[in-house]
Structures are given as C-alpha cells and as structure tokens.
C-alpha cells in the first residue's frame, strides 16, 4: 500500500465523495512541479494507491489538487470552489501520510489524518 492516501467526505450530503479526480505532484528543487500520479476517489471517497505498489514517498513539498468542480457538476450542484489545492510537506518518508478533505459546495477543510 502507498504511504500516501486521501479520503474526501461531502459534509453537505453526509457521505463519501466518490468520483473526485485528484492530481498528486512533488515540488522540485527549482520550485517546479512534477506530476507523480492521478486518481479518482472510489465509492468510499478514497484513493489508496497513488503510487505504484511498494513505492514510498520521499521528503519534500507535495501538492494534491482535488477537481471539486467536476465532482459538483456531476451532482448538478453549483459550487464556489472549482478546485481545492492542498500543499503539505513530508519530512519522514517511513511514516504513513493521510490527507483527508472535508468538502461542501461553499467550504472545505483538511488536516493530517492517520
């Protein structure tokens, strides 16, 4: 299993947000971004396998972009945020990192999960 995962919960509907496209990137030394993976949340609102089996994250600054506009359009809902970008820094590559997103059409929050 990847050492990096996410879970998106639609707090407006009180259920997991399935079908949310997500892009994962790593920031390079010159500040440029390198795409590492793309995923779409499953029926439980999760992406568990961002990286190939056996891969591990490295230290650095990561960017996870959630295409919330596509999610809300699929539901026929007009949202305020067309995407949500979460920047985070990984400092211990042997740890598991979980980046949850709590989402509604007019707000969101995130935290380091377990």
GITA-V25762 format. One record per backbone hydrogen bond with DSSP energy under -1.0 kcal/mol. NH is the residue of the N-H (numbers start at 1). CO is the residue of the C=O. Records with the same first field share a line. If there is no record, write none. Layout:
NH: CO  CO
This chain:
5: 97
6: 47
8: 45
9: 101
10: 15
11: 9  103
14: 10
15: 10
17: 8
19: 41
22: 39
23: 65
24: 37
25: 63
26: 34
27: 61
28: 32
31: 28
34: 26
36: 24
37: 24
39: 22
41: 20
42: 46
45: 42
47: 6
55: 52
60: 90
62: 88
63: 25
64: 86
65: 23
66: 84
67: 21
68: 66
69: 82
71: 67
72: 68
73: 69
74: 70
75: 71
76: 73
77: 72
80: 105
84: 66
86: 64
88: 62
90: 60
95: 92
97: 3
99: 5
101: 7
102: 109
103: 9
104: 107
107: 104
109: 102
113: 98
